[in-house]
Amino acid sequence: MDLKVNGIRLFVDTEGPQYEPSGHVLRRRPSILILHGGPGIDHSPYRALGQALSRDFPVIYLDQRGSGRSESGSPHSWTLATWAADVYSVCEALGLDQPIILRHSFGGYVAQAYASTFPGQDQESCSGFIGWTRCDCNPGRYRRPDVIASR
């Protein structure tokens, strides 16, 4: 789907159910937002991982500004602050509350900018796909994908 945020069109794709039965009510599952490396590539290298995670979480793939199927906007807008604002706006548009951010390579820089610009908006954060670590300022929240999936 295309979302118009911050003056440009960003491509977003999703998979996995947002809700699961919990007794007689539906409980919203925590969402995983995947931020790809780049700039210039898209979310497609992360589809297999996202499909595996989508059994337990709704997964959101975002082609970041200037990458994949998203518009580029002005080269003057290619800043970490703008990419972070794009992540925030996508989360707002999709109604995501504190998504788990799975980031790789350049997506890690964007996730760091997002976390520092919009504190408290991300629930968890995973970086890399081998030797998963969290490399920001809250060491009490280190997680590996198998730990996240087991919740």
Backbone bond lengths (Angstrom), bond angles and torsions (degrees), N, CA, C in turn:
res aa  C-N    CA-C-N  psi(-1)  N-CA   C-N-CA  omega(-1)  CA-C   N-CA-C  phi
1 M - - - 1.454 - - 1.524 108.32 -
2 D 1.292 116.37 155.17 1.457 122.01 176.63 1.520 109.37 -105.04
3 L 1.330 115.71 135.10 1.463 121.82 175.07 1.512 108.30 -118.83
4 K 1.310 116.68 133.98 1.458 121.19 175.37 1.528 107.10 -93.16
5 V 1.328 116.35 110.93 1.464 121.31 179.47 1.521 108.86 -138.05
6 N 1.296 116.04 143.06 1.468 122.58 175.84 1.525 112.71 49.36
7 G 1.329 115.67 37.34 1.456 121.33 173.95 1.513 116.21 83.58
8 I 1.336 118.67 2.30 1.463 120.26 177.07 1.523 110.00 -135.85
9 R 1.333 114.74 170.18 1.457 121.69 178.51 1.535 108.43 -98.70
10 L 1.334 116.35 124.15 1.456 121.90 176.76 1.521 109.10 -112.48
11 F 1.332 115.78 138.24 1.459 120.89 178.34 1.527 109.63 -89.12
12 V 1.325 115.58 132.18 1.460 123.37 179.12 1.522 107.70 -133.96
13 D 1.318 116.26 138.85 1.459 120.78 173.25 1.526 107.37 -129.74
14 T 1.317 116.34 153.31 1.465 120.74 -177.79 1.519 109.96 -136.25
15 E 1.310 115.10 156.57 1.458 120.75 169.06 1.522 109.35 -156.06
16 G 1.313 114.31 157.07 1.464 120.14 -179.18 1.515 111.55 93.73
17 P 1.335 116.35 145.66 1.473 120.62 -178.36 1.530 112.06 -71.14
18 Q 1.329 115.31 140.01 1.465 120.68 177.90 1.520 112.22 -79.12
19 Y 1.320 116.70 -26.21 1.467 120.65 -174.27 1.523 110.20 -124.39
20 E 1.344 115.03 152.25 1.451 121.08 174.67 1.520 108.00 -135.21
21 P 1.329 116.80 149.83 1.466 119.14 178.14 1.521 110.78 -67.04
22 S 1.316 114.58 137.84 1.458 121.71 174.99 1.525 106.42 -139.73
23 G 1.329 114.90 92.48 1.462 118.77 -173.19 1.515 109.42 69.98
24 H 1.337 116.01 -125.82 1.464 120.83 -179.00 1.522 112.61 -96.92
25 V 1.315 117.49 7.85 1.468 120.77 -178.99 1.525 109.89 -126.12
26 L 1.307 114.96 165.58 1.463 120.68 173.36 1.517 108.81 -99.05
27 R 1.318 115.55 132.60 1.466 121.77 179.13 1.520 108.04 -108.04
28 R 1.333 115.16 133.08 1.460 119.27 178.57 1.527 109.13 -74.64
29 R 1.299 115.41 130.61 1.462 121.32 178.32 1.521 109.68 -80.45
30 P 1.339 118.06 150.58 1.462 119.35 173.01 1.529 109.41 -66.29
31 S 1.313 116.89 140.02 1.463 122.39 -177.51 1.520 110.79 -94.65
32 I 1.333 115.19 149.24 1.457 122.20 173.73 1.517 108.00 -110.68
33 L 1.321 116.08 124.72 1.459 122.65 175.61 1.521 107.60 -106.71
34 I 1.337 116.85 121.08 1.459 121.30 -179.04 1.525 109.10 -96.63
35 L 1.346 115.28 123.72 1.467 122.32 175.69 1.526 107.66 -108.37
36 H 1.315 116.26 112.98 1.468 122.33 -175.84 1.521 112.35 -75.25
37 G 1.309 115.03 166.49 1.459 121.55 172.07 1.515 110.32 -73.12
38 G 1.284 115.45 -177.28 1.467 119.17 -179.97 1.505 109.51 140.54
39 P 1.313 118.09 -142.13 1.460 126.79 -3.58 1.534 112.03 -67.70
40 G 1.318 114.22 161.53 1.446 121.50 175.09 1.512 114.79 112.10
41 I 1.342 118.47 -22.14 1.464 118.14 176.78 1.524 108.57 -97.48
42 D 1.314 116.48 -172.94 1.462 119.00 179.96 1.520 109.58 -129.06
43 H 1.313 116.25 -167.92 1.463 121.37 -175.41 1.528 113.44 -81.01
44 S 1.323 119.05 -9.37 1.468 121.05 -169.85 1.535 114.69 -57.80
45 P 1.353 121.84 -33.96 1.464 118.59 178.01 1.537 113.78 -64.45
46 Y 1.306 117.80 -12.98 1.461 122.37 -175.32 1.529 112.58 -103.96
47 R 1.337 116.79 5.03 1.467 120.37 -176.73 1.530 112.17 -63.42
48 A 1.326 118.22 -44.22 1.466 119.82 -177.83 1.528 110.97 -62.10
49 L 1.316 116.52 -43.25 1.465 120.20 176.85 1.523 110.19 -63.33
50 G 1.325 117.03 -46.20 1.465 121.18 179.47 1.519 112.37 -60.64
51 Q 1.341 116.28 -39.24 1.463 119.22 178.66 1.525 110.85 -63.75
52 A 1.324 117.12 -40.47 1.465 120.06 177.96 1.532 110.83 -64.76
53 L 1.319 117.04 -42.89 1.464 120.75 -179.82 1.528 112.32 -70.31
54 S 1.333 117.00 -25.49 1.472 120.19 -175.01 1.524 112.79 -69.08
55 R 1.309 117.90 -9.83 1.480 119.00 173.92 1.527 110.43 -67.01
56 D 1.348 116.14 -29.15 1.459 120.31 -176.42 1.520 114.14 -116.19
57 F 1.325 117.41 -14.89 1.464 121.77 -175.65 1.522 109.73 -140.62
58 P 1.328 117.93 147.17 1.455 117.53 165.28 1.533 107.98 -71.64
59 V 1.323 116.40 133.34 1.463 122.29 -177.46 1.519 108.66 -112.82
60 I 1.330 115.69 132.85 1.453 122.14 178.34 1.514 108.00 -117.09
61 Y 1.332 115.34 124.89 1.457 121.90 176.14 1.524 107.10 -102.82
62 L 1.310 117.26 129.91 1.454 122.12 178.78 1.523 109.10 -120.59
63 D 1.325 116.28 121.55 1.466 120.00 167.78 1.523 105.53 -83.41
64 Q 1.327 115.79 110.80 1.458 120.11 -174.55 1.532 111.59 -69.03
65 R 1.285 115.41 161.37 1.465 124.10 178.08 1.538 109.92 -44.74
66 G 1.337 115.83 127.70 1.459 120.70 178.70 1.513 114.14 79.94
67 S 1.314 117.71 10.11 1.463 121.29 -176.44 1.518 110.58 -133.68
68 G 1.329 115.66 150.55 1.457 121.18 174.09 1.512 113.66 54.92
69 R 1.318 115.86 -129.10 1.471 121.95 -176.93 1.523 113.18 -90.57
70 S 1.325 117.27 3.31 1.469 120.81 179.70 1.523 110.34 -86.95
71 E 1.322 114.82 155.07 1.469 119.80 175.21 1.525 110.02 -71.00
72 S 1.321 114.50 158.52 1.465 120.09 -178.37 1.518 113.25 -87.26
73 G 1.316 116.98 -36.38 1.459 118.96 -171.36 1.519 109.45 69.79
74 S 1.280 116.92 -174.45 1.467 122.27 179.89 1.529 110.18 -71.31
75 P 1.341 117.72 140.42 1.466 119.28 174.96 1.528 112.66 -56.94
76 H 1.330 117.31 -24.40 1.469 120.38 177.05 1.530 111.58 -67.48
77 S 1.346 116.27 -19.14 1.470 119.80 -179.72 1.526 112.10 -90.37
78 W 1.312 118.31 0.60 1.461 121.03 -178.02 1.519 109.45 -83.03
79 T 1.312 115.03 74.16 1.462 121.58 178.66 1.526 108.35 -128.45
80 L 1.312 116.06 157.06 1.465 119.12 177.61 1.520 111.10 -60.81
81 A 1.336 116.43 -35.22 1.465 119.78 178.56 1.526 110.89 -62.15
82 T 1.326 117.16 -41.07 1.464 120.42 179.85 1.519 111.02 -70.00
83 W 1.345 117.22 -44.52 1.462 119.32 177.84 1.527 110.53 -60.99
84 A 1.334 117.73 -39.47 1.465 120.93 177.22 1.524 110.83 -63.42
85 A 1.328 117.01 -42.02 1.474 121.01 177.88 1.526 110.54 -64.06
86 D 1.337 116.75 -35.21 1.465 120.02 176.23 1.529 110.56 -62.77
87 V 1.329 117.38 -44.07 1.468 121.06 178.51 1.526 109.56 -60.14
88 Y 1.321 116.58 -46.29 1.460 120.71 178.94 1.539 110.67 -59.04
89 S 1.327 116.65 -45.92 1.466 120.65 -178.06 1.525 111.97 -66.36
90 V 1.327 117.55 -37.31 1.465 120.51 176.29 1.528 109.53 -64.44
91 C 1.321 117.14 -44.64 1.467 120.35 177.90 1.530 111.08 -59.72
92 E 1.320 116.28 -43.09 1.474 120.28 177.44 1.528 111.13 -61.92
93 A 1.343 116.50 -46.72 1.461 120.83 -177.47 1.526 111.62 -63.11
94 L 1.335 117.59 -33.60 1.462 121.21 -178.37 1.531 112.62 -93.24
95 G 1.325 116.97 -2.47 1.464 120.44 -179.49 1.521 113.20 70.26
96 L 1.334 116.69 30.45 1.469 120.44 179.74 1.517 109.17 -83.17
97 D 1.305 115.51 126.64 1.456 121.45 177.72 1.515 108.14 -109.67
98 Q 1.300 117.92 113.64 1.456 124.69 179.36 1.533 112.49 51.13
99 P 1.321 117.32 64.93 1.468 118.43 178.55 1.523 111.57 -68.89
100 I 1.314 115.11 156.19 1.463 121.12 168.38 1.525 105.23 -78.86
101 I 1.316 117.03 125.29 1.469 119.92 -177.44 1.519 108.61 -101.95
102 L 1.312 115.27 116.76 1.451 121.49 176.45 1.525 105.60 -103.05
103 R 1.308 116.30 117.83 1.457 119.21 -171.58 1.518 109.91 -128.47
104 H 1.323 115.34 151.26 1.458 120.98 178.56 1.524 109.08 -138.59
105 S 1.312 116.45 134.92 1.455 123.65 174.15 1.531 110.07 54.62
106 F 1.334 117.38 -121.82 1.463 120.51 -178.21 1.529 111.94 -58.64
107 G 1.332 117.20 -29.81 1.462 120.25 176.08 1.521 112.04 -58.40
108 G 1.341 116.96 -26.55 1.465 120.99 175.96 1.510 112.13 -66.17
109 Y 1.331 116.39 -39.65 1.467 119.95 176.94 1.529 110.31 -64.64
110 V 1.331 115.67 -41.90 1.468 119.87 178.93 1.527 109.74 -64.26
111 A 1.334 117.28 -42.77 1.470 120.89 179.29 1.524 111.19 -62.71
112 Q 1.328 117.14 -39.78 1.463 120.25 178.10 1.527 110.94 -64.40
113 A 1.327 116.16 -43.03 1.464 119.81 178.07 1.528 110.54 -63.62
114 Y 1.327 116.76 -40.03 1.467 121.85 178.00 1.536 110.19 -62.46
115 A 1.337 116.32 -48.10 1.464 120.33 -177.84 1.523 111.83 -64.49
116 S 1.325 117.53 -35.76 1.466 119.29 -178.58 1.522 112.03 -81.50
117 T 1.323 117.32 -28.55 1.461 120.64 -179.97 1.525 111.90 -83.24
118 F 1.327 115.99 -34.52 1.464 121.79 -177.99 1.533 108.61 -124.73
119 P 1.346 118.18 68.75 1.467 120.25 -175.29 1.524 111.89 -59.44
120 G 1.330 114.73 142.04 1.456 120.29 178.51 1.511 114.35 84.74
121 Q 1.326 118.11 -0.96 1.459 120.08 -177.54 1.521 112.85 -84.68
122 D 1.345 117.94 -28.55 1.464 118.46 179.05 1.522 109.48 -98.64
123 Q 1.331 115.13 142.81 1.456 120.87 -178.27 1.519 110.90 -85.15
124 E 1.280 116.26 -48.24 1.457 124.04 -179.60 1.520 105.77 -141.26
125 S 1.295 115.89 167.18 1.452 119.05 176.40 1.511 108.92 -150.12
126 C 1.325 115.65 132.50 1.458 121.57 178.79 1.518 107.23 -123.14
127 S 1.320 117.52 138.55 1.458 119.44 177.09 1.511 109.95 -124.11
128 G 1.298 114.87 150.09 1.452 121.08 179.36 1.514 111.53 73.05
129 F 1.326 116.51 172.00 1.457 120.57 178.52 1.521 111.27 -123.72
130 I 1.314 117.52 -2.77 1.461 122.77 172.45 1.515 105.61 -133.40
131 G 1.318 117.36 130.20 1.456 119.43 -177.15 1.512 111.53 67.52
132 W 1.306 116.73 48.12 1.464 123.61 -175.91 1.520 110.61 -50.60
133 T 1.305 116.05 127.32 1.458 120.90 175.60 1.510 109.08 -140.88
134 R 1.286 114.07 166.79 1.461 120.71 171.68 1.514 105.34 -116.13
135 C 1.304 117.08 125.67 1.465 118.57 -173.47 1.521 111.53 -118.63
136 D 1.310 116.85 38.48 1.462 117.40 173.71 1.520 109.25 -112.94
137 C 1.289 117.23 -161.09 1.459 121.50 -164.47 1.527 115.04 -84.08
138 N 1.319 120.43 3.87 1.463 120.64 -177.12 1.529 110.32 -119.05
139 P 1.339 118.87 81.96 1.457 121.01 -175.40 1.522 114.04 -64.57
140 G 1.309 118.48 -13.41 1.455 120.77 178.60 1.515 113.28 -74.32
141 R 1.336 117.92 -5.48 1.456 120.28 -176.73 1.526 112.58 -115.35
142 Y 1.327 119.54 27.21 1.459 121.18 176.10 1.525 108.81 -62.16
143 R 1.314 116.13 138.21 1.457 120.39 179.17 1.522 109.54 -144.77
144 R 1.339 115.43 149.22 1.451 122.06 169.76 1.522 105.96 -112.15
145 P 1.340 117.85 156.35 1.479 119.00 -177.56 1.519 113.22 -59.00
146 D 1.347 118.50 -34.42 1.449 119.29 179.72 1.532 110.94 -68.82
147 V 1.338 117.55 -29.87 1.459 121.17 176.48 1.516 109.58 -71.37
148 I 1.338 116.77 -43.55 1.460 120.77 178.88 1.530 110.13 -63.10
149 A 1.336 117.07 -46.03 1.465 120.86 -177.33 1.520 112.22 -66.89
150 S 1.342 117.88 -24.21 1.458 119.82 -178.49 1.525 113.16 -79.60
151 R 1.355 117.59 -8.40 1.462 119.51 -179.15 1.493 111.93 -76.84
